[in-house]
């Protein structure tokens, strides 16, 4: 199962981030930072750079033993930064099962955009504490045997 996070402006729509849930492994990335995050069945969580080198590694809870919600990483940017995302690829990939589209015109100019990625115990959507600043939530579920991946989008402070 795949989820794409798109940024849409008046000029174009770009693929900004992605999550892929393969059951035993969950992968995620942000397109302006080459590489990807991985959470493996064993509980190993790491960031692998584009050249294959692992930049960061941590051992967490094994994937099937996740309870509640586990935040993995977050991305923050000012709405004015959107103009710098012109080098990102146009949103043409139709492989995703789920699409979360963010309209840049709705982003407040005086707040940061905060996109959080994490894992959630399967079937326990009530355990995901969603702060009041969150405006959108997307859930990617492989099955009830594996944790669900989540993405939340909200406004932070600049």
PyMOL commands that set and color helices and strands:
alter all, ss='L'
color gray80, all
select helices_A, chain A and resi 63-65+79-87+104-106+125-127
alter helices_A, ss='H'
color red, helices_A
select strands_A, chain A and resi 2-8+13-21+25-30+35-40+44-49+54-59+69-78+98-103+111-120+134-140+148-157
alter strands_A, ss='S'
color yellow, strands_A
deselect
rebuild
show_as cartoon
